[in-house]
């Protein structure tokens, strides 16, 4: 059981694989039942994933990737370890444990009798990509949230504090490569005159709760897993003293670095604006940079379609669609998610939340940086007007 991690950055890793493929499949058999567990081959990273505790077991083949979790999830403290974990994830099981359970071998089991989720991914090189660690953990988080009647989101939630003393919280929802993190970094770069601070509540995944007639957002991670190609050329060097850089010479090179605190993640913020990050459409008179939806039904149509231009972070290419831009638990519990989404989208309008979409154009060739910058500029005008 890992109780402390000491990291001397920069750390540069060459991952066996630089893309993630397939989805995480819910199966009817517990993969742990077929595992041959050799205790000396495993370490456990007990992660705080928002308010949840997930035991992430790492096979020695993937120790380097697994220990990089220290820049993404806070270690659970001794008090957390006294209670039952919400999920268990074994990263690096033998093929026999998952063989034949699903079309793809990245699987999880909902143990309803014991009220715990169990997940497993094989130890072959093709699964030696940090995305399999991060996204499976967040899938488990999302499933737990839905079973509690809470709306999980795949997006970036931030609180903007302005120099005039006001503050607004904005949630970008979108699939991988939609421009969520890139738009936040663009806001940070261009907003110095108006913005005194940008507080990241959720960089990639979180949840929304209805509390006292308001919608409040919470995060999961204390770090970010960002594409180097979509960041300002000097950004990574500015973070070198706290960064883990993965596969720097390959397509989809990544940086893992802390961006917020666990206190901020757990405290959450009241939501002012929720935007779908549209990375594929050019702007014109009918497709403005920032568009407000007039009804929950119009909003649900766009969010449910989850349209995005793939950026090469998975094996998908071109225009793709994913249910609510969130293949991480939502499609596996679609009926439950549909009920929660309908209830929450009505709550957005009842609470006066701005619901719309912003066209980042990150997926359009040549717009990788100028697209998010233009989107950030337009958003800044809206928030300060």
N, C-alpha and C positions, 0 to 999 in steps of 0.2 A: 504494500500500500504506500503510494508516494505521499509524503507529508511536506516536502519542500523541494523546490526547484531553483537552482542557481544558474542563471544564464549570463554569459559574457558575450554580448552581441558586438559586431554583426556575426550572424550565423548564416552560412550559405550551404544549402542542401541541394543535391541532385536527386529528384524523385525518380523512381523506376518508371512512372507513368506521368503524363502531364495533362490528362483529361479524364473526366468521369463519364461513364456511359450507363444507360438504362435507368430504371427507377428502383425504389426500395419497395419490395413486395411483402405484403402481409401474407403469412403462411399459417397453416393450421397445426403445424408440428413444432414443438420447441427445439430449435437447433442445438441447444445445450445437451439434449438427451443423447445425441450422437457424437459428442465431443470426447476425445481422449485428452484430458487435461493433465499436463505435466507442469506442476506448480513452479518449478524453477525457470520455465520458459516465458513467464508472464509477469507484467507489472500492472497495477491498477492505478489509474488517474481518476480520483473521485472529483467530478466536475460539478460546480454550481452553474446550472443552466437556467438563468433567471432565478425563480424561487424553487426550482427543482434540483434534486441531486441525482446524477446519473453516473453509475460506476462504469468507467471505460477501461476495459481490460486490453492490454497491448501485448501482442506476441513479440518476442525478441527480434524477429525479422524486421519489424516496423518501429523499433524503439525511437529512432531519430524523428520520424514523423509524429509519433505519439507524444514525445516530450515537447514538441513544438506547441502542443495544446496550451502550455503555460502562458502564451501570448494571446490566447483566444478565450479561455474559460478560467475563472477563478478556481483555485483549489478549494474543495469543501473543507470546512474546519471540523474540529473534534465534535462540536455540538451537532453538526449535520450528520456525522457518521454514527451518532447514537440512534438515529431514526432509520426506518426502512427506506431504501432508495426507491425512486420512482421508475427507474429503468436500469437495465444492465446491457452493455454492449461489448461484444468480444470481437476485436479487430485483428484478424489473422488466424482464423480457424482452419483446420484441415478440410479438404474438399468434401470428404465423406459426410461432414456435419450438415452441409447445405445442398448436397447433390440431390437433384430431382425435386426439391421443395418448390421451386418456382422457375419461370423462364430465365430469369437472371438470378445470380447467386447472392445478391445483396438482400437479405431478408430480415423481417422482424416478426415476432410472435406476441400476440396479445393474450397474456395469461390472465384471463378474467377471474379464474378461481382464486388466484393469489394477488390480484390487483397489481400486476407489475408487467412491464414490457421487456422483452428479451430480443436482442438483435445480434446479427453475425455477418461478417464479411470474410471471404477466404484470404489466405496469406500469399497468393500468387502475385507476381510482379505487376500484372495488369490492374491490380487493386491498390498498388503502392502510390496513391495520390492523396494528398491531404483533404481533398474534397470529399472522399469517402468517409473520413473521420468526422469532419465538420457537419456535413449534410445529414448523415445518419443520426447523429446526436440531435440535430434540430428537428428531424422527422419525429423522433421519439418525444421531444418536447411538444410538438404540435398535436400529436395524438392525445397526450395527456390533457392538454388544454381543451381540446374539443370534447373530451369525455367529461370535462368539468363545466361545459356550456360556455366556454370562452372562445373568442374569435382569434385564431392564429393568423399572422400575416408574414408573407415573404417580402420584406421591404426594409427601408431605412427610415428611422424616426429620429428627428432632431428638434431641439428647442433653440430658437434664435433669440438672443437677447440684444436689443437695440440700444444705441447710445442715448436715446431719449427716455430710457427707463422701461419701455414696454417690452413684451415678449410674445412670441408666437411659436406654436409647435406644428411641424409639418411632417406628414408621413408619405414617403414615396413607396408605392407598391409596384413590383415588376419582377420579371424573371431574371436569371443570371445574365449579365451583360446589358441590361436595359438602361443603365446610366444612373442608377440610384446613388452609389457612392461617389461617382465622378461629378454629379451635380452638386453634391455637398461640398466636395473639395473646390469646385469652381466658385461656389458661394463664399467659401472661406477666402479665396484669392481676390475676389472683386469687391467684397462687401466691407472692407475696412472702414470706410467713411461712415457707414450706417450701422454696422454690426459690431458690438463689443465682444460677443462670445457666441460660439456655436457648441452646444452641448449635445453629444451623441447619446441617445437613449437606446437605440437599436441600430446596428449597422447592417444586419442582414435578415434577422428573424425576431419576431416578438409576438405579443398578444395584446388584444384590446378588451377592456372590461367596461360595462355600463355601471356607473356608480353615481347615485344621487342625481339622475337625469343628465349626467355628462358622460362622455366617452373618454376613458383614460388609457394611455398606452404604456406598455412595459417592454423591456428588452430581454435579451438572453445572454449575449456575449459582451466581454469587456474589450475584445479586439476585433480586427478587421482582416479579411483575406482578400487582398486587392490585386487586380491585374496591373502589372507594371506598365504595359503598353498604353493604358488609358489614363495614366497619371502624367502630370507635368514632368518633363525630363529631369528636373532637379529635385523632385519631391522625395524620391527614395533615399537620395544621399542626405537629405535633411533629417531623415529619420533613422540614419544608419546606426545610431548608438542604442537603438531599442528594437531593431528589425531582425526578422528571420526571412531570408530571401530564398525562394525555391525555384529551381530550374531556370536560372537567369539567362541561359543561352538558347532557350527553347521558346516556341510559341506558347502563349499562356503562362509566361513567367509571372510569379506571384510574390507578394510581400505579406507577411503576417506581423502585425504590430498592435499594441494596445491603443485604444482610442477613447475609452471611457472608464468609469469605475463601477464596481458592483453596486454601490449605494445608489448611483444614478439609475442603473438598470432596474433596480427593485423599487425605487421611489416612484418612477414613472412621471408622466405629464398629461394634463388635459389636452385633448386633441382639438386643433383649430382648423386644420386643412388635411385632406387625404387626396393624393393625386396618383393616377396610374401613369407609370413611366413608359411612354411610347417612344421606342428608339428607331422605328422603321419608316415613319411617314414624314415627307417633306411638308413644309408649311405653305399655306396659301390663304385666300380669303375664307375658304370653308374649313380650313384646318389651322387654326391659330396656335401660337406657341403654348398658350395657356387657355384651356377650355373648361367652362363650368357646366356640369350636368344639371339638367332641370328637374330630374326626378330620380327616386331610388331605382326605378325600373331601367332607365337609361344607363345609370351608373353600373348596375348589376350586369347588364349585357356586356359592357366593355371589360369590366373586371373579371367576369366569368370566362370570357373568350381567352384572356391571357395571351394576346398576340405579341410576338417579339421577333426581331431579327437576330438569329444566333450569332454569337461572337467567337465561337470556337473554343469555349470553355468546356463543352461536352462534345460528344461525337455527332450531335445534331448540326444541321446546316440550313441556311436560308430562313424563310419565314416559318415559324413554328407556333403552335398553340398549346397552352397548358392551363388546366382548370385553375382559375384565380391566380395564375402565374406561380403556382405553388404545388409542385409534384411531391412535396415533402409531407405526406400525411393526409392532405385534403382529399385527393381522389380516392384514396383507400377507404375513406369514411364519408363518401360523397353525400349520402342522405342526411347524415348528421350535420355535415358542413353546410349543406343547402339551407337547412332550418336555421342554423346559427347566422349565416350570412344575411338571409332575408330579414331577420330580426335586427341585426346590427346596422344594416344599411338604412332601415327606417329610423333607427335611433340617431344616425348621423344627421339626418335632416331635422329631426325633432330637436336636436341639440344645437342646430345652427352651424354645423361644420361645413366648410367649403369642400364640395366633392367634385372632382374633375380629373382632367388628364393634362400632362405636360409633355411636350414633344422634345425629347433630348436629342434625337437623331444620331445617337451613338452608333447605331448599326449601319448608317449610311457611309460608304467610303469617302474619306476626306473630311468627315464631320466629327471625328472621334474626340477632338478637343473643343472645336468651335461650337458644336452642337450643345453640349452641356453648359458651356459658358453663356450662350445666348439664352438658354432655358433659365439659368440662374439669374441672369440680368432681369428677365421678364418677371420671374417670381419675386425678386427683390422689390420691383416696382409695385407689384400687387400687395405685398406685405407691408409696405411703408406708405401706401396711399390712404 
